[in-house]
Amino acid sequence: MKRNLTIDIGQVAKRTIAVEASAINDLQQFIDADFEKVVELIATCTGRLVVTGIGKSAIIGQKIVATLNSTGTPALFMHAADAIHGDLGMIRQEDIVMCISKSGTSAEIKVLVPLVKNFGNILVAMVGNTTSFLATEADYVLNTTVTQEACPNNLAPTTSTTAQLVMGDALAVCLIEWHGFTAADFAKFHPGGALGKKLYLKVQDLCKLHEAPKVLLTSSLRDVIVEISSKMLGVTAVLDNQGKLCGIITDGDLRRMLEKNVHTAQVTARDIMSSHPKTIQQDELAINALEMMRNNDITQLLAMDGDNYCGIIHLHDLIREGII
């Protein structure tokens, strides 16, 4: 293929986005009684939503299934071509089947649809042609009709697959709200990766990785330096004789004190410390600790169990866990 030397890449990209954005906006008119009934049926189904399709629609179907599963709605993907060669066995009597297709007339769909109907399962069509074979055979229709593809030849699935994807998201979000699915629920299904850690990792999970640096109010400058250096967190808490938190000393505090050229032999922790340290309860989410650090332009917080000091959470802990 020869390169088109007259192409304005920026304008082509903007035109593509405009065409697809217009089509997505038009989808609002297709949110009808069938859509609402499908949400209700899926929400109250004792089985799963089995999503099927062919070609690009199959790829969209896999994404919809992934979104549903991750937000508490049991779903699985069944490729339409594989279905008629044995994978129909994955459909249970209590399942709902949703078939995704732009045309609704592909050969695989025409073979698959009667088989699903013979099983007695509810059949939902997500289709871009409401007069097609699939639409007329389905129990419920989710209309994803688009006026044109973004492809200049009006051939490659572009706008149509975007419409399918957004309609799937609309289903998923309605089901999230139907079930009252919360961030805590989301965390149960996303224990790995940065996203999951933001939802479940707590301050105590990180501060227990270190020894808790601490000195007494009367500790000497030498003891303070040794404690900060040995714990390698750049900070130490300052406690009184009853173990109550009184302040904090950072390596920055030490540098500023030394710059004053004071007689260091008589300096104690009380003389160096900041008496109003930033603290966070150990049962708080680690992501909240990050927000506090950002808001206060600091790199560590003192972790507390009620009024009791229990350790340090450092910015490096959050970086290491991939939260930042």
Secondary structure, DSSP 8 states (H G I E B T S, - for coil): ----TT--HHHHHHHHHHHHHHHHHHGGGG--HHHHHHHHHHHH-SS-EEEEESTHHHHHHHHHHHHHHHTT--EEEEEHHHHTTTGGGG--TT-EEEEEESSS--HHHHHHHHHHHHHT-EEEEEES-TTSHHHHHSSEEEE---S--SSTTS-SSSHHHHHHHHHHHHHHHHHHHHHT--HHHHHHH--SHHHHHHHH-BHHHHHTTS---EEETT-BHHHHHHHHHHHTSSEEEEE-TT--EEEEEEHHHHHHHHHTT--GGG-BHHHH-BSS--EEETTSBHHHHHHHHHHHT-SEEEEEETTEEEEEEEHHHHHHTT--
